[in-house]
Amino acid sequence: MKGRALDAVADEVLGAIRARGTHRRMRVLDGPQAPRMRVDGREVLLFAGSNYLDLACHPEVVAAAERGAREYGCAAGGSRLINGNLACHEALESELAAFFEQPAALAFATGYMANVGVIPALVGQGDVLVSDELNHASIIDGAKLARCEVAVFRHGDVDAFAETLARVRPRARRVLVAVDGVYSMDGDVAPIAELTKLAHDQDAIVLLDDAHGTGTLGPRGRGSAEAAGCLADVDVLMGTLGKSLGAFGAFVAGSTRLRELLVNTARSFIFSCALSPAQVEAARAALRVVAAEPWRRERLAANCDRLRARLASHGIPTAPSTTHILPVRIGENAPTMAVCEALLERGYYAQGIRHPSVPRGTARLRITPMATHREDELDGLADAIAEVCGALRVDDAALRAQHSA
């Protein structure tokens, strides 16, 4: 009978997932991406997105998307190497390269596809990827596809990185160092300037995944490397178009030789349809808005500082975050999701993140304010978290213990 073997596999795997309390479901959100949306039919304040600068519905970005669809149609119609390389793709890549002060750039469909394309293009058997232990899953999967050796160092620890690099460098044909700019579950920033210098001293290549730093960090929004004063030193810069830029897609910026290499060898680029023209034009407009409206970046930072301080006044730490991703660690999966659901009932959506997405025993609320949240909305969220944690007996001592773990 059709589907019997498939259903057996699904039942076995899903049964095990349910038994350990990690079964997931997708919430349904409705309405424009904005500080306030409907989640599962309930209107709430959104503190669970990546539209950090509130550009997804910016009039100029929306108008650009409409114009792109009118002028080019709703699809590129194929891969870039056949018929999908439109003039707007080339224009976007030139503008990305100029914005990030790099010689060239190449667009990908997603950040995940960028990393799983770039890493095997740069390293393979006989090479070593030196990776922070909290790197994004796309870096981990890219290394698997590359079939290279992986040397993992303790998160954010420069001394551990130096020791790891010194240990593997003599036996490696090539070494690729890969780190996130902003770590998506803790909101801390990699010591990118120190890592880059040490890497180049050992003739290693540096890949910076700055998905969450793009547009939000640095004096001009160029990201975590600009904030650290080492943007020109990064060999391979990966960023996304679908978070702070409010569009869709991703890019890799670097040398012209890097771009040519990826066009010829990155399988996730070669064998994928090109980005839709509407999203390309939206991203181009968003880059212009980031340059023209620095107040969005400034307000985002101010809002995060206010929320961080308000939570601290309730005895709720958000360390190690220094950015627009604020974790409130609760510990176990069940109480974390109970807090998340109770907040939804009060009109706040701050998603609970559980093991296996984060290490066991470190489940947390992952709070992501936007540049356009009001001060009273931020204060209300902090007060609601304190009230819910109190009602559910998630005490201050437990929260502090999580952040010192």
Secondary structure, DSSP 8 states (H G I E B T S, - for coil): -TTHHHHHHHHHHHHHHHHTT-------EESSSSSEEEETTEEEEE-B-S-TT--TT-HHHHHHHHHHHHHH-S---SBTTTT---HHHHHHHHHHHHHTT-SEEEEES-HHHHHHHHHHHH--TT-EEEEETT--HHHHHHHHHHT-EEEEE-TT-HHHHHHHHHHHGGG-S-EEEEEESB-TTT--B--HHHHHHHHHHTT-EEEEE-TTTTTTSSTTS--HHHHTT-GGG-SEEEEESSSTTSS--EEEEE-HHHHHHHHHH-HHHHTSB---HHHHHHHHHHHHHHHH-THHHHHHHHHHHHHHHHHHHTT---TT--SS-EEEEEESHHHHHHHHHHHHHTTEE--EE-TTTS-TT-EEEEEB--TT--HHHHHHHHHHHHHHHHHTT--HHHHHHHHH-
